[in-house]
Amino acid sequence: MTENLDTDFALLDHAMQEAGDIARRYFNGTVKSWEKKPGDPVSEADLALDAHFRDSLLAARPDYGWLSEETADNHVRLGKSRVWVIDPIDGTRSFIAGKPEFTIAAALVENGRPVIGIVYNPVLEEYYEAIKGRGAKLNGRLITCSPKSDLANTRLIASRNSFDWHGWLEDVKGASFSHVNSIAYRMVKVASRHADASLSLTEKSDWDIAAADIILSEAGGITTTTGGDSLIYNRKSIHQKNVISSGEALHPQLMKLLESFGRAKSG
């Protein structure tokens, strides 16, 4: 089914451009928000974007499956070889606060792995995209991960407090730490060399990371769990236990650093 990736990308690209317009209208206005559950905010913009993607993509590809943060899950998707995986707004908390630190993330997953991904910050106009086997781009220009292979002086999108608690600071001397609310945004920042690695030691969902996963992969990076396992999407459970992203050269050093974390989690 690889022959129509170009048409699928064109469809998703068009829907994403329109989604950016929708997001900006809400971002520049007054957006209503509430909590789906304690600590889990959602806004009317999330729902509007979810409806937009669903109407645009499924109308054109009714035989594809659907998985989105803001749509009740339907296990019919498990019988589909291709599934749209959408996060209407990744970083809703920042969006509500008026901080341009969110993205719209959309992927096409085929047989458990993403084959198309777009991650878009429509306020800062940063448009990341990838098609399997074609490389990754930021605003139309090819990007590649950092070739850095040692942990000293790394630029990490991760919690310094977490590194301190686990006793890892001595292993990353000179490292700088930063935080970005959107996990998809963190991962593509690694793809474009704005950071060397992103570490999220908590559970994430398929829609959080599928689009960024292929962008990072096509940029020469790797996304795995702390145990080094590749991420498989569109399973019955849509949860991934944690997410580690880096350039290929740095990944073995991260896995060595995280050995103690893996033992603690399995014990």
C-alpha angles and dihedrals in degrees: 000000000000095000096083100046089110093056091044090051092049089052093049093043092055092047090049094051089053090045089057090056091050093048093050092052091056094040092053093045137045113296124197116224141175140167122270085197131344109304094007109102126191131181137202086253091062090054095044091052092046090054091046094054094042093051094044100043104035093045088059096037107030091162093061124092126244134222122168135157092235099045123078106253117256116195090212083093089071090071093052123091091205124045133177109228113196138181104185091197121006105194099032092166091060091043092055090047091054094247116141091225100109135091141202108232126195132168141173110222121199121191093341100315132085116251098174129031137175125181114183134186099193095187096054091031096234110153116186119185142168141177119196110271095006103087129244128281140198112202090341097310123110115251133195134190123254114275090220112139105181132066098227114109093002122162104233129189093206143100113284089198090057091051090049092049092050092046095243101126093091089057094055101044113180093014120149121218130208138168131225120181095216114071091200089054091050092053096049090047085062089050091055096044095249084123136013098222144357121211124190111174095186132081119282134185130240093253091055095061116012096092094044091045094066092041090055092044093051089049090058097264137123132228118194143141120269086268092057096253119147116241118252119199137204096036124141088265111054094196127108113198095223140336130230119181129181145129115291094252094053098044098084090054091050091050090052090049091050097049092100091051091052092051091049092050094049095044 
